[in-house]
Amino acid sequence: MKRNWIGTVVVVGVSMVAGLFFSQIWVQVLGQQGGFPVEQQPPSPQVVVKQQAELPKWCVDFAMVQPGVRVITIVDTETKKIAVYHMDMATGGVVFKSIRDIQPDLMVDQFNALSPLPVEIMKWNRATEQSKGKN
């Protein structure tokens, strides 16, 4: 009698585990549960950010320097040049004032800089790193 009872418990337990396992497969593979199709939730909307492939080649700035005169500054990031124009607001006339190649300027480490200078900052960083290393 004991054998039949243990055998029954084993068969029922294995059947339950198999049923749970196969019901999960049924839901995942066929998308059905209990013989009825499961309503699938529509996918949540995704935000797609399209970044520019490259930086803009021009940067334009407008500034009022005196009443009726606006300065137009154009920076060409490819050729590293700046062009400056004055625009007369009353007549709409545009006058070319100057152009400059700024590539050599960009190679200078510092010019008319205020404290803290880059050299001072690098010394401070080294001193901070050394003090952290001692602790």
C-alpha positions in Angstrom: 0.0 0.0 0.0 2.9 2.3 0.8 4.4 1.8 -2.6 1.3 2.8 -4.4 0.9 6.0 -2.4 4.6 7.1 -3.0 4.2 6.2 -6.7 1.1 8.3 -6.9 2.7 11.3 -5.3 5.7 11.0 -7.7 3.5 10.7 -10.8 1.4 13.7 -9.7 4.5 15.8 -8.8 6.2 15.0 -12.1 2.9 15.8 -14.0 2.6 19.1 -12.3 6.2 20.1 -13.0 5.8 19.0 -16.7 2.5 20.9 -17.0 4.0 24.1 -15.7 7.0 23.7 -17.9 5.0 23.0 -21.0 2.5 25.8 -20.3 5.3 28.3 -20.2 6.6 27.0 -23.5 3.1 27.2 -25.0 2.7 30.9 -23.9 6.2 31.9 -25.1 6.2 30.1 -28.4 2.6 30.3 -29.5 1.4 33.3 -27.5 -1.6 31.4 -26.2 -2.8 30.8 -22.7 -5.7 28.5 -21.8 -6.6 28.0 -25.5 -7.3 31.7 -26.1 -4.8 34.1 -27.9 -3.0 36.4 -25.5 -3.5 40.1 -26.3 0.0 41.4 -27.0 0.8 44.8 -25.7 1.9 47.2 -28.4 5.6 48.0 -28.1 6.4 51.1 -26.1 7.4 54.1 -28.2 11.1 54.7 -28.5 12.8 58.0 -28.7 15.4 58.1 -31.5 17.9 60.9 -31.4 19.6 61.6 -34.7 23.0 63.2 -34.1 24.6 65.2 -36.9 27.2 63.2 -38.7 29.7 66.1 -38.4 30.0 69.4 -36.7 28.8 72.5 -38.6 31.4 74.1 -40.8 30.3 77.6 -39.9 29.4 79.5 -36.8 27.7 82.9 -37.1 27.3 85.5 -34.4 25.4 88.8 -34.5 26.1 91.5 -32.0 25.0 95.2 -31.7 28.1 97.3 -31.0 26.5 100.7 -31.3 23.0 102.0 -32.1 22.3 101.2 -35.7 25.5 99.1 -36.3 25.5 95.3 -36.0 28.7 93.2 -36.1 28.4 89.9 -38.0 31.2 87.4 -37.1 31.6 84.2 -39.1 33.9 81.4 -37.9 34.9 78.7 -40.5 35.8 75.7 -38.4 37.3 73.8 -41.3 39.8 76.5 -42.5 40.1 78.0 -39.0 39.3 81.6 -40.2 37.2 84.4 -38.8 35.5 87.0 -40.9 34.0 90.2 -39.5 31.4 92.5 -41.2 29.6 95.6 -40.0 25.9 96.0 -41.0 24.2 99.4 -41.1 20.7 98.7 -39.7 19.3 101.9 -41.3 20.3 101.1 -44.9 21.0 97.3 -44.7 24.4 97.8 -46.1 27.1 95.3 -45.2 30.8 96.3 -45.0 33.6 93.7 -44.9 35.9 94.7 -42.0 38.5 92.0 -41.6 39.5 88.3 -41.8 42.0 86.4 -39.9 43.5 82.9 -39.9 43.3 81.7 -36.3 45.1 78.4 -36.7 48.4 79.9 -35.4 46.5 81.6 -32.5 45.1 78.2 -31.5 48.7 76.8 -31.1 49.6 79.3 -28.3 49.2 77.8 -24.8 48.3 81.1 -23.1 48.3 84.8 -24.0 47.0 87.6 -21.6 45.6 84.8 -19.4 44.5 85.5 -15.8 45.3 83.4 -12.8 45.0 80.5 -12.3 47.2 79.9 -15.3 47.3 76.4 -16.9 50.8 75.8 -15.4 49.5 76.7 -11.9 46.5 74.3 -12.3 48.8 71.4 -13.4 51.1 72.0 -10.4 48.0 72.0 -8.1 46.8 68.8 -9.7 50.2 67.1 -9.2 50.3 68.2 -5.6 46.8 66.9 -4.9 47.7 63.6 -6.5 50.9 63.3 -4.5 49.0 64.1 -1.2 46.4 61.4 -2.1 49.2 58.9 -2.7 50.7 59.5 0.7 47.4 58.8 2.5 
